[in-house]
């Protein structure tokens, strides 16, 4: 078993080294090149009448968790252009703590209905399990055509919201204005976003947050009128529920990931 694992690691290092040489030769080694060209339908802005582009949806998947092992000694780093680094994500770890001291950049003073707060995860009932996990889940951003854009490893992040905030920052700095971002707790996340250090960046670039058609049905009616994707101009028939389709495939490897190293 160990020999097979080591052989695969060596194969992958050779493969990645070869791919890097090819990318350099083709000029595909620029920062965020893969993200900018991952989906031509989303990222080639050829129709000026389109209000929002790209449409992306995001969510966390707790099935893809990994147990903490005290004996773990694998210090390899998995190099790829999909996953945001831990250092990048940790820039936003204190945003929730300080949001009460900041003003809403929009100035509309939107209050989140109590019914929508029921979307908060029951962390207290899972506290014992969470202490046994090193990575509690992954947080992924998928475009409307089902192509993964970026993802982050949620490493004992609790309710810090640093993972979605990091993804928002990456999307704006890469694609600029008029991004439509789907999230099942759009109402509460938008309140956090407007009071975060990204507030002015979000406001200046017309970054929009909407609840997907499936999850939005469980929100308060006033929330639906403001945030559900079907009420957004230019959304058409978009559902913003592609993460569920993506996770239905990735869950097939969940049982293997529970006891793997961080690198694997």
C-alpha positions, 0 to 999 in steps of 0.5 A: 500500500505504501509503495503504491502511494509513493509511486503515485506521488512520484508519477504526479510530480513528474506529470505536474512538472511536465504540464508546467513546462507545457504551460510556459511554452504556450504562455498559459502560466500567467496568474489566474490564467486557468480561472480566466479561461475555465469556461468560455461561455462565462468569461468571454463578454461578447454580449453587452446586453447581458447584465451580469456575467459570470453567474457562479454559485457557492456552497460548502460540502461537509461530506469532504472532511478529513480527520486530524491525525496526531501521527501525521508527518506528510508535509507535502504541499499540493500545488494547483490553481484551483484551491486558494491558499490557507494564507490567502483565506486567513486574511479574512478570519477577523471580518465577522468579529469586527463587523459590528463596529463597521457601517453598512456600505449600502446605507439601506440598513437591511434587517435579516428576517428571523426566519432566515437565521434558521439557516445557521448550522447547528454547530453545538450539536456537532461540536464533538465531531468538529474537534476530531476534524482537521478540515471540516469541509471544502467551500467551492465556487462553480459556474452556471455550466457546472465547471469548478472555478475555485475552492478552499479547504475549510480548516476549523473555520467555524462561523468565521465566513473567511472562505466565502469572503476570500472567494468573493475577493478572488472573483472581483479581482479576477473578473471585475464588475457585475458578478452574480454570486449564488449562496444559500444564505445570501441575505445574511452573507450580504449583510456580512459582506457589506460590513466587511473590509470588502464592502467598498470593493463589492459596492464599486464593482456591482457585485451581486449576491442571490439565493438559489431557486431551491434554497430560496423557497425556505427563506422569508417572503420579504427576503425572497423578494430581495434576494432569490435569483428569480427576482433578479433582472437579467437572471433568466431561467438560471437556478444557481444550484450547480454546487449540489450537482458538483457535490453529488459527484465528488461525494463518491471519494468522501470515504477515502478522504476522511483518513488521508493526509492533507496532501492527498 
